[in-house]
């Protein structure tokens, strides 16, 4: 269906390339790269991002089955790791050649049982996740013996990789804890891998991990997520990356608001003097949090900040343009660049991830590559 929404999310594919190459420069040439395209490519488009970089990375990762199926249906042939499968999804993962993360003994038993019902299926790739301190998902070290026993007594599935996830890779105040996690993963690997018939590869680092722990824990592959989209989880690192996302709209109407008049639902803004307001066609149904209301959020119009007046509506916001020379139809930057998004996120005690992944599917996406 054609999308005629005047509000546009522009995704710069040249910037994606730049960011990918930036992180590649931090790695050995032999290190594999897994690109994380879950959550609709962090709010962009998992299909378009995956198509663009498929020849430049070794793996993709998604969170759930449907995301993986969508990539396969879009023609993506690259291996795809599904980070959070459930038993009910396992057969479909095999049907679509998706590689499940296995994080418990029960799930390991389930995938073996299901794989064995597929006639002629041998050595189907699975990936084992170990919990080393994030305490979200994963096997414990004590599970190694049972894992090797289960794996070595069948040939329907094969462990392609083992991995873990650092809890605070961006926080150097937690360096001691992170090094403890890395050592724990190394110990688990040294216990499990020699008991297996094949040698799985290992991975542990996310975006901030690549920046801060490439020497200690690069292993065989890294998982590049938010960094691909222009954020380094620290301002000085983000400044070295190129901006991928620009969310823009236009001024629909300009109003003169007299002293004592109100703006928006619940009369949440009351004018203390005569001002000008501009109405812009984007609201909380498009991913603009209601927390940005009452001046916590702002947009750029003609290179000047225009704070949001009153509450964010479902489909529109109103902003203060009293001191801005502007007209109806002028361009508005809702998210101008990484620095803008980081500042907005900070204002509502959030992170850029949340702003990006909240952008509604009804917003038109345009992909540029100059």
C-alpha positions, 0 to 999 in steps of 0.5 A, spaced: 500 500 500 502 506 498 504 511 504 503 518 503 504 520 510 507 527 509 512 525 515 518 521 513 523 517 516 530 518 512 535 512 512 542 514 510 545 507 507 551 511 506 552 512 513 550 505 515 556 503 511 560 508 514 558 505 521 559 498 519 566 500 516 568 504 523 567 497 527 570 493 522 576 497 523 576 495 530 577 488 529 581 483 526 580 481 519 578 474 520 573 476 525 565 475 523 560 480 524 553 479 526 548 485 524 542 485 529 536 487 525 531 486 530 525 491 532 524 492 524 532 494 524 532 498 530 526 502 527 528 503 520 527 497 516 530 490 517 529 488 510 532 494 507 538 494 512 539 487 511 539 487 503 544 493 503 549 489 507 548 482 506 554 481 502 558 485 508 556 481 514 556 474 516 550 473 520 544 477 522 540 476 528 533 478 530 529 477 536 523 473 534 521 468 529 516 472 525 522 477 524 526 472 521 521 469 517 520 476 514 527 476 512 527 470 508 521 472 505 524 478 503 530 474 499 535 474 505 539 468 504 545 470 510 544 465 516 539 468 521 540 467 529 533 468 532 535 470 539 529 468 543 525 462 540 520 458 544 518 451 543 512 452 539 516 456 534 522 451 533 519 447 527 518 453 523 525 455 524 527 449 521 522 450 515 525 457 514 532 455 515 533 460 521 538 458 527 535 458 534 538 460 540 538 455 545 538 457 552 536 451 557 536 444 558 529 443 556 529 447 550 535 443 548 531 437 549 525 440 545 530 442 539 533 435 538 526 432 539 523 436 533 529 436 529 529 428 529 522 428 526 525 431 520 527 426 516 534 426 513 535 432 517 543 432 520 547 437 524 542 443 524 545 449 526 543 451 533 547 456 538 547 456 545 547 462 550 550 462 557 548 466 562 555 470 565 551 475 569 546 479 565 541 474 568 536 474 563 537 468 559 542 462 558 545 456 561 549 455 567 556 452 567 553 446 571 549 444 565 555 443 560 556 435 562 548 434 560 549 439 554 555 435 551 551 428 553 545 430 549 549 433 543 553 427 543 548 422 543 544 424 536 546 427 530 540 431 528 543 438 531 549 441 532 552 447 536 554 452 531 556 457 536 556 458 544 555 465 546 554 470 552 552 477 553 555 483 557 551 486 562 555 493 562 559 493 556 558 501 556 560 502 563 567 502 564 566 503 572 563 496 571 570 494 568 571 489 573 565 485 573 565 485 565 572 482 566 569 477 570 564 475 565 569 474 560 573 470 564 567 466 566 565 465 559 572 463 557 572 457 563 565 455 560 568 454 553 574 451 555 570 446 559 564 445 554 568 445 547 573 439 548 567 435 549 564 436 543 564 432 536 565 439 532 568 446 534 563 451 535 565 458 534 564 463 540 562 471 541 560 475 546 561 483 544 556 487 542 557 495 540 560 497 546 563 491 547 567 492 540 569 499 543 571 497 550 573 490 550 575 488 543 582 486 545 579 481 551 573 478 548 573 479 540 573 471 540 570 469 533 564 474 532 561 480 534 554 482 534 553 489 532 547 493 533 546 500 535 552 502 533 550 500 526 545 505 526 550 511 529 550 510 536 556 508 540 553 508 547 557 514 549 557 521 546 565 521 544 564 515 540 557 517 537 560 523 535 565 518 531 559 515 527 555 518 522 547 519 523 543 514 519 536 517 521 532 523 520 525 524 522 522 530 518 515 533 517 512 540 516 508 545 519 501 544 518 498 550 521 500 556 525 496 559 530 496 566 534 495 564 542 493 570 546 495 571 553 490 566 557 488 562 552 490 554 552 493 549 547 492 542 547 488 537 551 487 538 558 489 545 557 496 543 559 499 549 556 496 556 558 499 562 555 502 567 559 503 572 553 501 572 546 505 567 542 505 563 536 504 555 535 505 551 529 501 544 529 505 538 526 502 532 523 506 527 528 504 524 535 504 519 540 501 514 535 507 515 531 512 514 536 513 521 539 512 519 547 507 523 551 513 524 556 515 529 551 509 534 552 510 540 556 517 542 553 521 536 555 521 535 547 523 540 542 523 540 534 528 544 529 525 549 525 529 553 520 535 551 525 532 553 531 529 549 537 521 549 538 519 546 544 513 542 544 507 546 547 502 542 552 500 534 551 503 530 545 496 528 541 495 522 538 497 524 531 500 531 532 504 536 536 504 543 537 510 547 538 512 554 540 515 558 534 514 565 537 521 567 536 522 563 529 521 566 522 517 560 519 511 559 515 506 553 514 509 548 509 516 549 512 520 543 514 520 541 521 526 536 524 523 531 529 529 528 530 535 531 526 541 527 528 544 523 534 545 528 538 538 531 538 536 524 539 540 523 545 538 530 548 531 528 547 532 521 550 536 524 556 530 529 557 525 523 559 530 519 562 530 514 556 535 512 551 535 513 543 534 505 542 527 507 545 526 513 541 528 509 534 524 503 535 518 506 537 517 510 530 510 507 527 510 503 521 505 508 518 511 513 518 514 513 511 521 510 510 525 513 504 532 510 503 538 514 500 544 512 498 548 518 494 
